[in-house]
Amino acid sequence: MVKRGFMKTVEATFAVVLFLVFLAFLTLNQYKAQPELVPQDVTLIQDTVFNEIQTNPVYRANALSLEQLELNLFINSTVPERYNHNITVCEVGPCQPLAINTKEEIYVDTLVISNTTKTAYLTLYLWQE
């Protein structure tokens, strides 16, 4: 009699452990890392450029007056040489897309800057050479 009770306890323990392993397997498979759509270095470059344009009064004024010369000089000094880049600045957003002739992936991000009277849309294009 004691032997049957012991076996039932072992079977129940085994069933619970098996069920918990099954649940853990399902849960862990749900959270597999998804492939990055935008590489981390591109995201870092975009964030760096846009943060500087937002916080630097000279770059901010250039963006609001739609002047690209100083913005391009700043971006040239910030973006690594392995990336080509282009920026468009316009009053009505989003800006017209550029026709860039490349087989590489093009990463695009847009920043909206405004004050009480004006709004500017900056679109940054990055792609590898």
Backbone atoms as SQL, in Angstrom:
CREATE TABLE atoms (id INTEGER PRIMARY KEY, chain TEXT, resi INTEGER, resn TEXT, atom TEXT, x REAL, y REAL, z REAL);
INSERT INTO atoms VALUES
  (1, 'A', 1, 'MET', 'N', 0.804, -1.189, 0.000),
  (2, 'A', 1, 'MET', 'CA', 0.000, 0.000, 0.000),
  (3, 'A', 1, 'MET', 'C', 0.852, 1.260, 0.000),
  (4, 'A', 2, 'VAL', 'N', 1.899, 1.281, 0.813),
  (5, 'A', 2, 'VAL', 'CA', 2.761, 2.449, 0.904),
  (6, 'A', 2, 'VAL', 'C', 3.493, 2.657, -0.420),
  (7, 'A', 3, 'LYS', 'N', 3.801, 1.559, -1.055),
  (8, 'A', 3, 'LYS', 'CA', 4.509, 1.648, -2.321),
  (9, 'A', 3, 'LYS', 'C', 3.656, 2.336, -3.387),
  (10, 'A', 4, 'ARG', 'N', 2.348, 2.036, -3.415),
  (11, 'A', 4, 'ARG', 'CA', 1.463, 2.675, -4.392),
  (12, 'A', 4, 'ARG', 'C', 1.338, 4.173, -4.125),
  (13, 'A', 5, 'GLY', 'N', 1.232, 4.559, -2.882),
  (14, 'A', 5, 'GLY', 'CA', 1.145, 5.985, -2.527),
  (15, 'A', 5, 'GLY', 'C', 2.415, 6.729, -2.916),
  (16, 'A', 6, 'PHE', 'N', 3.542, 6.083, -2.679),
  (17, 'A', 6, 'PHE', 'CA', 4.827, 6.701, -3.063),
  (18, 'A', 6, 'PHE', 'C', 4.917, 6.885, -4.576),
  (19, 'A', 7, 'MET', 'N', 4.496, 5.897, -5.352),
  (20, 'A', 7, 'MET', 'CA', 4.541, 5.986, -6.817),
  (21, 'A', 7, 'MET', 'C', 3.615, 7.078, -7.339),
  (22, 'A', 8, 'LYS', 'N', 2.440, 7.203, -6.730),
  (23, 'A', 8, 'LYS', 'CA', 1.511, 8.264, -7.148),
  (24, 'A', 8, 'LYS', 'C', 2.115, 9.645, -6.862),
  (25, 'A', 9, 'THR', 'N', 2.801, 9.789, -5.758),
  (26, 'A', 9, 'THR', 'CA', 3.459, 11.060, -5.425),
  (27, 'A', 9, 'THR', 'C', 4.564, 11.367, -6.431),
  (28, 'A', 10, 'VAL', 'N', 5.348, 10.382, -6.793),
  (29, 'A', 10, 'VAL', 'CA', 6.420, 10.568, -7.780),
  (30, 'A', 10, 'VAL', 'C', 5.816, 10.943, -9.132),
  (31, 'A', 11, 'GLU', 'N', 4.747, 10.259, -9.532),
  (32, 'A', 11, 'GLU', 'CA', 4.097, 10.572, -10.807),
  (33, 'A', 11, 'GLU', 'C', 3.550, 11.999, -10.817),
  (34, 'A', 12, 'ALA', 'N', 2.914, 12.422, -9.737),
  (35, 'A', 12, 'ALA', 'CA', 2.353, 13.772, -9.657),
  (36, 'A', 12, 'ALA', 'C', 3.471, 14.817, -9.695),
  (37, 'A', 13, 'THR', 'N', 4.551, 14.572, -8.974),
  (38, 'A', 13, 'THR', 'CA', 5.692, 15.500, -8.981),
  (39, 'A', 13, 'THR', 'C', 6.289, 15.597, -10.379),
  (40, 'A', 14, 'PHE', 'N', 6.440, 14.449, -11.027),
  (41, 'A', 14, 'PHE', 'CA', 6.975, 14.431, -12.389),
  (42, 'A', 14, 'PHE', 'C', 6.062, 15.202, -13.347),
  (43, 'A', 15, 'ALA', 'N', 4.741, 15.057, -13.205),
  (44, 'A', 15, 'ALA', 'CA', 3.790, 15.763, -14.065),
  (45, 'A', 15, 'ALA', 'C', 3.885, 17.281, -13.853),
  (46, 'A', 16, 'VAL', 'N', 4.007, 17.699, -12.608),
  (47, 'A', 16, 'VAL', 'CA', 4.118, 19.140, -12.315),
  (48, 'A', 16, 'VAL', 'C', 5.417, 19.704, -12.892),
  (49, 'A', 17, 'VAL', 'N', 6.520, 18.994, -12.708),
  (50, 'A', 17, 'VAL', 'CA', 7.807, 19.451, -13.248),
  (51, 'A', 17, 'VAL', 'C', 7.746, 19.516, -14.765),
  (52, 'A', 18, 'LEU', 'N', 7.190, 18.504, -15.390),
  (53, 'A', 18, 'LEU', 'CA', 7.065, 18.488, -16.845),
  (54, 'A', 18, 'LEU', 'C', 6.209, 19.648, -17.334),
  (55, 'A', 19, 'PHE', 'N', 5.123, 19.930, -16.631),
  (56, 'A', 19, 'PHE', 'CA', 4.251, 21.052, -16.991),
  (57, 'A', 19, 'PHE', 'C', 4.991, 22.385, -16.848),
  (58, 'A', 20, 'LEU', 'N', 5.760, 22.564, -15.791),
  (59, 'A', 20, 'LEU', 'CA', 6.514, 23.801, -15.586),
  (60, 'A', 20, 'LEU', 'C', 7.597, 23.979, -16.653),
  (61, 'A', 21, 'VAL', 'N', 8.253, 22.900, -17.040),
  (62, 'A', 21, 'VAL', 'CA', 9.248, 22.977, -18.110),
  (63, 'A', 21, 'VAL', 'C', 8.579, 23.378, -19.416),
  (64, 'A', 22, 'PHE', 'N', 7.420, 22.823, -19.693),
  (65, 'A', 22, 'PHE', 'CA', 6.670, 23.173, -20.898),
  (66, 'A', 22, 'PHE', 'C', 6.303, 24.658, -20.895),
  (67, 'A', 23, 'LEU', 'N', 5.813, 25.168, -19.782),
  (68, 'A', 23, 'LEU', 'CA', 5.466, 26.589, -19.677),
  (69, 'A', 23, 'LEU', 'C', 6.708, 27.480, -19.858),
  (70, 'A', 24, 'ALA', 'N', 7.816, 27.106, -19.256),
  (71, 'A', 24, 'ALA', 'CA', 9.049, 27.883, -19.395),
  (72, 'A', 24, 'ALA', 'C', 9.499, 27.897, -20.853),
  (73, 'A', 25, 'PHE', 'N', 9.408, 26.760, -21.519),
  (74, 'A', 25, 'PHE', 'CA', 9.797, 26.678, -22.923),
  (75, 'A', 25, 'PHE', 'C', 8.935, 27.603, -23.786),
  (76, 'A', 26, 'LEU', 'N', 7.625, 27.599, -23.559),
  (77, 'A', 26, 'LEU', 'CA', 6.729, 28.479, -24.328),
  (78, 'A', 26, 'LEU', 'C', 7.021, 29.945, -24.062),
  (79, 'A', 27, 'THR', 'N', 7.240, 30.284, -22.810),
  (80, 'A', 27, 'THR', 'CA', 7.494, 31.676, -22.447),
  (81, 'A', 27, 'THR', 'C', 8.805, 32.170, -23.025),
  (82, 'A', 28, 'LEU', 'N', 9.853, 31.388, -22.945),
  (83, 'A', 28, 'LEU', 'CA', 11.154, 31.820, -23.441),
  (84, 'A', 28, 'LEU', 'C', 11.179, 31.906, -24.960),
  (85, 'A', 29, 'ASN', 'N', 10.447, 31.077, -25.644),
  (86, 'A', 29, 'ASN', 'CA', 10.399, 31.139, -27.105),
  (87, 'A', 29, 'ASN', 'C', 9.661, 32.367, -27.601),
  (88, 'A', 30, 'GLN', 'N', 8.757, 32.901, -26.795),
  (89, 'A', 30, 'GLN', 'CA', 8.025, 34.091, -27.188),
  (90, 'A', 30, 'GLN', 'C', 8.936, 35.310, -27.263),
  (91, 'A', 31, 'TYR', 'N', 9.938, 35.364, -26.436),
  (92, 'A', 31, 'TYR', 'CA', 10.764, 36.557, -26.310),
  (93, 'A', 31, 'TYR', 'C', 12.103, 36.428, -27.006),
  (94, 'A', 32, 'LYS', 'N', 12.152, 35.715, -28.098),
  (95, 'A', 32, 'LYS', 'CA', 13.392, 35.643, -28.863),
  (96, 'A', 32, 'LYS', 'C', 13.706, 37.022, -29.420),
  (97, 'A', 33, 'ALA', 'N', 14.972, 37.329, -29.492),
  (98, 'A', 33, 'ALA', 'CA', 15.390, 38.638, -30.000),
  (99, 'A', 33, 'ALA', 'C', 15.026, 38.760, -31.471),
  (100, 'A', 34, 'GLN', 'N', 14.350, 39.828, -31.796),
  (101, 'A', 34, 'GLN', 'CA', 13.998, 40.108, -33.183),
  (102, 'A', 34, 'GLN', 'C', 15.192, 40.781, -33.852),
  (103, 'A', 35, 'PRO', 'N', 15.410, 40.531, -35.135),
  (104, 'A', 35, 'PRO', 'CA', 16.528, 41.202, -35.807),
  (105, 'A', 35, 'PRO', 'C', 16.291, 42.716, -35.847),
  (106, 'A', 36, 'GLU', 'N', 17.377, 43.448, -35.735),
  (107, 'A', 36, 'GLU', 'CA', 17.285, 44.904, -35.740),
  (108, 'A', 36, 'GLU', 'C', 16.864, 45.391, -37.113),
  (109, 'A', 37, 'LEU', 'N', 15.943, 46.331, -37.140),
  (110, 'A', 37, 'LEU', 'CA', 15.582, 46.949, -38.407),
  (111, 'A', 37, 'LEU', 'C', 16.574, 48.049, -38.755),
  (112, 'A', 38, 'VAL', 'N', 17.018, 48.757, -37.740),
  (113, 'A', 38, 'VAL', 'CA', 18.012, 49.812, -37.918),
  (114, 'A', 38, 'VAL', 'C', 19.205, 49.468, -37.035),
  (115, 'A', 39, 'PRO', 'N', 20.409, 49.408, -37.602),
  (116, 'A', 39, 'PRO', 'CA', 21.585, 49.094, -36.784),
  (117, 'A', 39, 'PRO', 'C', 21.780, 50.121, -35.666),
  (118, 'A', 40, 'GLN', 'N', 22.380, 49.676, -34.580),
  (119, 'A', 40, 'GLN', 'CA', 22.575, 50.555, -33.423),
  (120, 'A', 40, 'GLN', 'C', 23.430, 51.769, -33.753),
  (121, 'A', 41, 'ASP', 'N', 24.465, 51.589, -34.580),
  (122, 'A', 41, 'ASP', 'CA', 25.317, 52.742, -34.879),
  (123, 'A', 41, 'ASP', 'C', 24.558, 53.798, -35.675),
  (124, 'A', 42, 'VAL', 'N', 23.640, 53.385, -36.543),
  (125, 'A', 42, 'VAL', 'CA', 22.837, 54.348, -37.303),
  (126, 'A', 42, 'VAL', 'C', 21.910, 55.102, -36.355),
  (127, 'A', 43, 'THR', 'N', 21.272, 54.376, -35.443),
  (128, 'A', 43, 'THR', 'CA', 20.400, 55.026, -34.470),
  (129, 'A', 43, 'THR', 'C', 21.184, 56.016, -33.611),
  (130, 'A', 44, 'LEU', 'N', 22.392, 55.648, -33.217),
  (131, 'A', 44, 'LEU', 'CA', 23.233, 56.539, -32.417),
  (132, 'A', 44, 'LEU', 'C', 23.610, 57.794, -33.208),
  (133, 'A', 45, 'ILE', 'N', 23.944, 57.632, -34.479),
  (134, 'A', 45, 'ILE', 'CA', 24.278, 58.784, -35.323),
  (135, 'A', 45, 'ILE', 'C', 23.068, 59.701, -35.456),
  (136, 'A', 46, 'GLN', 'N', 21.911, 59.129, -35.748),
  (137, 'A', 46, 'GLN', 'CA', 20.698, 59.935, -35.892),
  (138, 'A', 46, 'GLN', 'C', 20.384, 60.686, -34.602),
  (139, 'A', 47, 'ASP', 'N', 20.468, 60.007, -33.479),
  (140, 'A', 47, 'ASP', 'CA', 20.189, 60.655, -32.200),
  (141, 'A', 47, 'ASP', 'C', 21.182, 61.772, -31.900),
  (142, 'A', 48, 'THR', 'N', 22.456, 61.533, -32.188),
  (143, 'A', 48, 'THR', 'CA', 23.487, 62.543, -31.937),
  (144, 'A', 48, 'THR', 'C', 23.236, 63.783, -32.780),
  (145, 'A', 49, 'VAL', 'N', 22.979, 63.583, -34.059),
  (146, 'A', 49, 'VAL', 'CA', 22.752, 64.716, -34.971),
  (147, 'A', 49, 'VAL', 'C', 21.514, 65.496, -34.537),
  (148, 'A', 50, 'PHE', 'N', 20.423, 64.805, -34.308),
  (149, 'A', 50, 'PHE', 'CA', 19.181, 65.493, -33.966),
  (150, 'A', 50, 'PHE', 'C', 19.242, 66.161, -32.595),
  (151, 'A', 51, 'ASN', 'N', 19.889, 65.542, -31.627),
  (152, 'A', 51, 'ASN', 'CA', 20.020, 66.175, -30.311),
  (153, 'A', 51, 'ASN', 'C', 20.825, 67.462, -30.389),
  (154, 'A', 52, 'GLU', 'N', 21.896, 67.445, -31.183),
  (155, 'A', 52, 'GLU', 'CA', 22.713, 68.663, -31.324),
  (156, 'A', 52, 'GLU', 'C', 21.935, 69.757, -32.046),
  (157, 'A', 53, 'ILE', 'N', 21.193, 69.402, -33.070),
  (158, 'A', 53, 'ILE', 'CA', 20.401, 70.405, -33.793),
  (159, 'A', 53, 'ILE', 'C', 19.318, 70.983, -32.887),
  (160, 'A', 54, 'GLN', 'N', 18.741, 70.150, -32.050),
  (161, 'A', 54, 'GLN', 'CA', 17.705, 70.629, -31.134),
  (162, 'A', 54, 'GLN', 'C', 18.254, 71.573, -30.069),
  (163, 'A', 55, 'THR', 'N', 19.440, 71.283, -29.566),
  (164, 'A', 55, 'THR', 'CA', 19.948, 72.032, -28.416),
  (165, 'A', 55, 'THR', 'C', 20.865, 73.191, -28.785),
  (166, 'A', 56, 'ASN', 'N', 21.507, 73.146, -29.939),
  (167, 'A', 56, 'ASN', 'CA', 22.415, 74.212, -30.345),
  (168, 'A', 56, 'ASN', 'C', 21.595, 75.344, -30.979),
  (169, 'A', 57, 'PRO', 'N', 21.639, 76.557, -30.419),
  (170, 'A', 57, 'PRO', 'CA', 20.806, 77.654, -30.944),
  (171, 'A', 57, 'PRO', 'C', 21.137, 78.029, -32.389),
  (172, 'A', 58, 'VAL', 'N', 22.406, 77.902, -32.777),
  (173, 'A', 58, 'VAL', 'CA', 22.792, 78.256, -34.155),
  (174, 'A', 58, 'VAL', 'C', 22.187, 77.263, -35.141),
  (175, 'A', 59, 'TYR', 'N', 22.335, 75.976, -34.861),
  (176, 'A', 59, 'TYR', 'CA', 21.778, 74.956, -35.758),
  (177, 'A', 59, 'TYR', 'C', 20.255, 75.009, -35.768),
  (178, 'A', 60, 'ARG', 'N', 19.682, 75.275, -34.618),
  (179, 'A', 60, 'ARG', 'CA', 18.220, 75.385, -34.537),
  (180, 'A', 60, 'ARG', 'C', 17.717, 76.555, -35.383),
  (181, 'A', 61, 'ALA', 'N', 18.402, 77.695, -35.298),
  (182, 'A', 61, 'ALA', 'CA', 18.011, 78.859, -36.101),
  (183, 'A', 61, 'ALA', 'C', 18.193, 78.566, -37.591),
  (184, 'A', 62, 'ASN', 'N', 19.274, 77.870, -37.952),
  (185, 'A', 62, 'ASN', 'CA', 19.485, 77.512, -39.353),
  (186, 'A', 62, 'ASN', 'C', 18.368, 76.597, -39.857),
  (187, 'A', 63, 'ALA', 'N', 17.958, 75.668, -39.034),
  (188, 'A', 63, 'ALA', 'CA', 16.880, 74.770, -39.450),
  (189, 'A', 63, 'ALA', 'C', 15.573, 75.532, -39.629),
  (190, 'A', 64, 'LEU', 'N', 15.274, 76.430, -38.712),
  (191, 'A', 64, 'LEU', 'CA', 14.028, 77.186, -38.808),
  (192, 'A', 64, 'LEU', 'C', 14.027, 78.157, -39.976),
  (193, 'A', 65, 'SER', 'N', 15.220, 78.639, -40.376),
  (194, 'A', 65, 'SER', 'CA', 15.296, 79.535, -41.549),
  (195, 'A', 65, 'SER', 'C', 15.574, 78.754, -42.828),
  (196, 'A', 66, 'LEU', 'N', 15.555, 77.414, -42.755),
  (197, 'A', 66, 'LEU', 'CA', 15.709, 76.512, -43.904),
  (198, 'A', 66, 'LEU', 'C', 17.074, 76.631, -44.575),
  (199, 'A', 67, 'GLU', 'N', 18.100, 77.036, -43.815),
  (200, 'A', 67, 'GLU', 'CA', 19.458, 77.128, -44.348),
  (201, 'A', 67, 'GLU', 'C', 20.195, 75.831, -44.040),
  (202, 'A', 68, 'GLN', 'N', 20.704, 75.190, -45.084),
  (203, 'A', 68, 'GLN', 'CA', 21.301, 73.870, -44.916),
  (204, 'A', 68, 'GLN', 'C', 22.822, 73.885, -44.857),
  (205, 'A', 69, 'LEU', 'N', 23.468, 74.986, -45.189),
  (206, 'A', 69, 'LEU', 'CA', 24.926, 74.990, -45.305),
  (207, 'A', 69, 'LEU', 'C', 25.602, 74.594, -43.991),
  (208, 'A', 70, 'GLU', 'N', 25.311, 75.299, -42.908),
  (209, 'A', 70, 'GLU', 'CA', 25.951, 74.976, -41.624),
  (210, 'A', 70, 'GLU', 'C', 25.499, 73.620, -41.099),
  (211, 'A', 71, 'LEU', 'N', 24.253, 73.257, -41.371),
  (212, 'A', 71, 'LEU', 'CA', 23.781, 71.938, -40.949),
  (213, 'A', 71, 'LEU', 'C', 24.561, 70.840, -41.663),
  (214, 'A', 72, 'ASN', 'N', 24.814, 71.022, -42.962),
  (215, 'A', 72, 'ASN', 'CA', 25.594, 70.039, -43.709),
  (216, 'A', 72, 'ASN', 'C', 27.034, 69.963, -43.205),
  (217, 'A', 73, 'LEU', 'N', 27.622, 71.102, -42.861),
  (218, 'A', 73, 'LEU', 'CA', 28.987, 71.099, -42.321),
  (219, 'A', 73, 'LEU', 'C', 29.038, 70.339, -40.993),
  (220, 'A', 74, 'PHE', 'N', 28.040, 70.577, -40.154),
  (221, 'A', 74, 'PHE', 'CA', 27.978, 69.865, -38.878),
  (222, 'A', 74, 'PHE', 'C', 27.793, 68.367, -39.108),
  (223, 'A', 75, 'ILE', 'N', 26.897, 67.998, -39.986),
  (224, 'A', 75, 'ILE', 'CA', 26.638, 66.575, -40.250),
  (225, 'A', 75, 'ILE', 'C', 27.867, 65.915, -40.868),
  (226, 'A', 76, 'ASN', 'N', 28.571, 66.618, -41.751),
  (227, 'A', 76, 'ASN', 'CA', 29.805, 66.072, -42.335),
  (228, 'A', 76, 'ASN', 'C', 30.828, 65.740, -41.253),
  (229, 'A', 77, 'SER', 'N', 30.884, 66.571, -40.225),
  (230, 'A', 77, 'SER', 'CA', 31.859, 66.331, -39.158),
  (231, 'A', 77, 'SER', 'C', 31.385, 65.275, -38.157),
  (232, 'A', 78, 'THR', 'N', 30.105, 64.960, -38.152),
  (233, 'A', 78, 'THR', 'CA', 29.554, 64.028, -37.172),
  (234, 'A', 78, 'THR', 'C', 29.402, 62.611, -37.716),
  (235, 'A', 79, 'VAL', 'N', 28.966, 62.490, -38.943),
  (236, 'A', 79, 'VAL', 'CA', 28.692, 61.169, -39.519),
  (237, 'A', 79, 'VAL', 'C', 30.012, 60.514, -39.935),
  (238, 'A', 80, 'PRO', 'N', 30.244, 59.258, -39.545),
  (239, 'A', 80, 'PRO', 'CA', 31.477, 58.567, -39.941),
  (240, 'A', 80, 'PRO', 'C', 31.583, 58.445, -41.470),
  (241, 'A', 81, 'GLU', 'N', 32.817, 58.311, -41.938),
  (242, 'A', 81, 'GLU', 'CA', 33.063, 58.289, -43.375),
  (243, 'A', 81, 'GLU', 'C', 32.462, 57.083, -44.075),
  (244, 'A', 82, 'ARG', 'N', 32.190, 56.024, -43.336),
  (245, 'A', 82, 'ARG', 'CA', 31.643, 54.822, -43.983),
  (246, 'A', 82, 'ARG', 'C', 30.185, 55.009, -44.409),
  (247, 'A', 83, 'TYR', 'N', 29.560, 56.103, -43.975),
  (248, 'A', 83, 'TYR', 'CA', 28.175, 56.393, -44.337),
  (249, 'A', 83, 'TYR', 'C', 28.099, 57.612, -45.250),
  (250, 'A', 84, 'ASN', 'N', 27.280, 57.494, -46.264),
  (251, 'A', 84, 'ASN', 'CA', 26.877, 58.664, -47.037),
  (252, 'A', 84, 'ASN', 'C', 25.651, 59.243, -46.347),
  (253, 'A', 85, 'HIS', 'N', 25.429, 60.503, -46.562),
  (254, 'A', 85, 'HIS', 'CA', 24.287, 61.122, -45.906),
  (255, 'A', 85, 'HIS', 'C', 23.744, 62.265, -46.748),
  (256, 'A', 86, 'ASN', 'N', 22.528, 62.632, -46.447),
  (257, 'A', 86, 'ASN', 'CA', 21.900, 63.799, -47.039),
  (258, 'A', 86, 'ASN', 'C', 20.858, 64.282, -46.052),
  (259, 'A', 87, 'ILE', 'N', 20.592, 65.562, -46.085),
  (260, 'A', 87, 'ILE', 'CA', 19.567, 66.118, -45.206),
  (261, 'A', 87, 'ILE', 'C', 18.695, 67.051, -46.030),
  (262, 'A', 88, 'THR', 'N', 17.413, 67.025, -45.780),
  (263, 'A', 88, 'THR', 'CA', 16.507, 67.984, -46.396),
  (264, 'A', 88, 'THR', 'C', 15.820, 68.747, -45.277),
  (265, 'A', 89, 'VAL', 'N', 15.578, 70.014, -45.527),
  (266, 'A', 89, 'VAL', 'CA', 14.890, 70.867, -44.573),
  (267, 'A', 89, 'VAL', 'C', 13.747, 71.533, -45.321),
  (268, 'A', 90, 'CYS', 'N', 12.549, 71.430, -44.781),
  (269, 'A', 90, 'CYS', 'CA', 11.403, 72.053, -45.450),
  (270, 'A', 90, 'CYS', 'C', 10.402, 72.551, -44.410),
  (271, 'A', 91, 'GLU', 'N', 9.521, 73.423, -44.858),
  (272, 'A', 91, 'GLU', 'CA', 8.519, 74.006, -43.960),
  (273, 'A', 91, 'GLU', 'C', 7.293, 73.115, -43.813),
  (274, 'A', 92, 'VAL', 'N', 6.939, 72.433, -44.880),
  (275, 'A', 92, 'VAL', 'CA', 5.757, 71.586, -44.860),
  (276, 'A', 92, 'VAL', 'C', 6.228, 70.147, -44.825),
  (277, 'A', 93, 'GLY', 'N', 5.789, 69.432, -43.837),
  (278, 'A', 93, 'GLY', 'CA', 6.302, 68.081, -43.697),
  (279, 'A', 93, 'GLY', 'C', 5.288, 67.035, -44.065),
  (280, 'A', 94, 'PRO', 'N', 5.724, 65.876, -44.277),
  (281, 'A', 94, 'PRO', 'CA', 7.137, 65.521, -44.363),
  (282, 'A', 94, 'PRO', 'C', 7.739, 65.985, -45.683),
  (283, 'A', 95, 'CYS', 'N', 9.053, 66.139, -45.690),
  (284, 'A', 95, 'CYS', 'CA', 9.750, 66.600, -46.887),
  (285, 'A', 95, 'CYS', 'C', 9.590, 65.578, -48.016),
  (286, 'A', 96, 'GLN', 'N', 9.720, 66.063, -49.239),
  (287, 'A', 96, 'GLN', 'CA', 9.665, 65.168, -50.393),
  (288, 'A', 96, 'GLN', 'C', 10.815, 64.179, -50.315),
  (289, 'A', 97, 'PRO', 'N', 10.566, 62.903, -50.569),
  (290, 'A', 97, 'PRO', 'CA', 11.655, 61.927, -50.507),
  (291, 'A', 97, 'PRO', 'C', 12.685, 62.173, -51.598),
  (292, 'A', 98, 'LEU', 'N', 13.926, 61.897, -51.262),
  (293, 'A', 98, 'LEU', 'CA', 15.011, 62.053, -52.229),
  (294, 'A', 98, 'LEU', 'C', 15.118, 60.812, -53.100),
  (295, 'A', 99, 'ALA', 'N', 15.563, 61.010, -54.315),
  (296, 'A', 99, 'ALA', 'CA', 15.856, 59.883, -55.198),
  (297, 'A', 99, 'ALA', 'C', 17.344, 59.577, -55.050),
  (298, 'A', 100, 'ILE', 'N', 17.658, 58.593, -54.239),
  (299, 'A', 100, 'ILE', 'CA', 19.048, 58.224, -53.988),
  (300, 'A', 100, 'ILE', 'C', 19.307, 56.924, -54.725),
  (301, 'A', 101, 'ASN', 'N', 20.312, 56.953, -55.574),
  (302, 'A', 101, 'ASN', 'CA', 20.627, 55.794, -56.406),
  (303, 'A', 101, 'ASN', 'C', 21.655, 54.918, -55.694),
  (304, 'A', 102, 'THR', 'N', 21.166, 53.939, -54.966),
  (305, 'A', 102, 'THR', 'CA', 22.041, 53.002, -54.276),
  (306, 'A', 102, 'THR', 'C', 21.312, 51.675, -54.105),
  (307, 'A', 103, 'LYS', 'N', 22.092, 50.613, -54.010),
  (308, 'A', 103, 'LYS', 'CA', 21.500, 49.296, -53.753),
  (309, 'A', 103, 'LYS', 'C', 21.483, 48.989, -52.259),
  (310, 'A', 104, 'GLU', 'N', 22.125, 49.836, -51.475),
  (311, 'A', 104, 'GLU', 'CA', 22.184, 49.637, -50.023),
  (312, 'A', 104, 'GLU', 'C', 20.886, 50.117, -49.377),
  (313, 'A', 105, 'GLU', 'N', 20.670, 49.682, -48.144),
  (314, 'A', 105, 'GLU', 'CA', 19.511, 50.158, -47.404),
  (315, 'A', 105, 'GLU', 'C', 19.724, 51.604, -46.993),
  (316, 'A', 106, 'ILE', 'N', 18.662, 52.383, -47.078),
  (317, 'A', 106, 'ILE', 'CA', 18.707, 53.790, -46.696),
  (318, 'A', 106, 'ILE', 'C', 17.909, 53.938, -45.404),
  (319, 'A', 107, 'TYR', 'N', 18.545, 54.535, -44.403),
  (320, 'A', 107, 'TYR', 'CA', 17.908, 54.745, -43.105),
  (321, 'A', 107, 'TYR', 'C', 17.478, 56.201, -43.024),
  (322, 'A', 108, 'VAL', 'N', 16.201, 56.414, -42.752),
  (323, 'A', 108, 'VAL', 'CA', 15.621, 57.756, -42.777),
  (324, 'A', 108, 'VAL', 'C', 15.012, 58.045, -41.417),
  (325, 'A', 109, 'ASP', 'N', 15.255, 59.268, -40.944),
  (326, 'A', 109, 'ASP', 'CA', 14.623, 59.718, -39.708),
  (327, 'A', 109, 'ASP', 'C', 14.298, 61.199, -39.867),
  (328, 'A', 110, 'THR', 'N', 13.241, 61.638, -39.217),
  (329, 'A', 110, 'THR', 'CA', 12.788, 63.015, -39.353),
  (330, 'A', 110, 'THR', 'C', 12.696, 63.667, -37.985),
  (331, 'A', 111, 'LEU', 'N', 13.067, 64.934, -37.950),
  (332, 'A', 111, 'LEU', 'CA', 12.979, 65.749, -36.741),
  (333, 'A', 111, 'LEU', 'C', 12.113, 66.963, -37.054),
  (334, 'A', 112, 'VAL', 'N', 11.224, 67.288, -36.154),
  (335, 'A', 112, 'VAL', 'CA', 10.392, 68.481, -36.300),
  (336, 'A', 112, 'VAL', 'C', 10.851, 69.494, -35.269),
  (337, 'A', 113, 'ILE', 'N', 11.199, 70.694, -35.757),
  (338, 'A', 113, 'ILE', 'CA', 11.611, 71.787, -34.878),
  (339, 'A', 113, 'ILE', 'C', 10.635, 72.927, -35.096),
  (340, 'A', 114, 'SER', 'N', 10.205, 73.537, -34.009),
  (341, 'A', 114, 'SER', 'CA', 9.282, 74.657, -34.165),
  (342, 'A', 114, 'SER', 'C', 9.510, 75.683, -33.065),
  (343, 'A', 115, 'ASN', 'N', 9.096, 76.886, -33.380),
  (344, 'A', 115, 'ASN', 'CA', 9.013, 77.935, -32.363),
  (345, 'A', 115, 'ASN', 'C', 7.603, 78.505, -32.464),
  (346, 'A', 116, 'THR', 'N', 7.387, 79.683, -31.970),
  (347, 'A', 116, 'THR', 'CA', 6.019, 80.209, -31.956),
  (348, 'A', 116, 'THR', 'C', 5.512, 80.580, -33.348),
  (349, 'A', 117, 'THR', 'N', 6.415, 80.807, -34.296),
  (350, 'A', 117, 'THR', 'CA', 5.968, 81.262, -35.615),
  (351, 'A', 117, 'THR', 'C', 6.313, 80.321, -36.763),
  (352, 'A', 118, 'LYS', 'N', 7.307, 79.478, -36.598),
  (353, 'A', 118, 'LYS', 'CA', 7.767, 78.643, -37.708),
  (354, 'A', 118, 'LYS', 'C', 7.895, 77.192, -37.291),
  (355, 'A', 119, 'THR', 'N', 7.823, 76.338, -38.304),
  (356, 'A', 119, 'THR', 'CA', 8.068, 74.909, -38.119),
  (357, 'A', 119, 'THR', 'C', 8.975, 74.441, -39.241),
  (358, 'A', 120, 'ALA', 'N', 9.941, 73.610, -38.899),
  (359, 'A', 120, 'ALA', 'CA', 10.849, 73.046, -39.902),
  (360, 'A', 120, 'ALA', 'C', 10.900, 71.539, -39.719),
  (361, 'A', 121, 'TYR', 'N', 10.917, 70.856, -40.844),
  (362, 'A', 121, 'TYR', 'CA', 11.032, 69.393, -40.856),
  (363, 'A', 121, 'TYR', 'C', 12.396, 69.043, -41.423),
  (364, 'A', 122, 'LEU', 'N', 13.218, 68.367, -40.636),
  (365, 'A', 122, 'LEU', 'CA', 14.533, 67.921, -41.087),
  (366, 'A', 122, 'LEU', 'C', 14.469, 66.417, -41.309),
  (367, 'A', 123, 'THR', 'N', 14.859, 65.984, -42.469),
  (368, 'A', 123, 'THR', 'CA', 14.898, 64.556, -42.768),
  (369, 'A', 123, 'THR', 'C', 16.338, 64.177, -43.051),
  (370, 'A', 124, 'LEU', 'N', 16.854, 63.224, -42.281),
  (371, 'A', 124, 'LEU', 'CA', 18.232, 62.766, -42.412),
  (372, 'A', 124, 'LEU', 'C', 18.241, 61.394, -43.081),
  (373, 'A', 125, 'TYR', 'N', 18.999, 61.285, -44.159),
  (374, 'A', 125, 'TYR', 'CA', 19.153, 60.033, -44.896),
  (375, 'A', 125, 'TYR', 'C', 20.570, 59.521, -44.659),
  (376, 'A', 126, 'LEU', 'N', 20.706, 58.259, -44.283),
  (377, 'A', 126, 'LEU', 'CA', 22.012, 57.631, -44.088),
  (378, 'A', 126, 'LEU', 'C', 22.035, 56.310, -44.840),
  (379, 'A', 127, 'TRP', 'N', 23.147, 56.040, -45.511),
  (380, 'A', 127, 'TRP', 'CA', 23.344, 54.741, -46.167),
  (381, 'A', 127, 'TRP', 'C', 24.818, 54.461, -46.251),
  (382, 'A', 128, 'GLN', 'N', 25.167, 53.190, -46.278),
  (383, 'A', 128, 'GLN', 'CA', 26.579, 52.822, -46.345),
  (384, 'A', 128, 'GLN', 'C', 27.080, 52.940, -47.766),
  (385, 'A', 129, 'GLU', 'N', 28.381, 53.232, -47.842),
  (386, 'A', 129, 'GLU', 'CA', 28.999, 53.354, -49.164),
  (387, 'A', 129, 'GLU', 'C', 29.151, 52.008, -49.801);
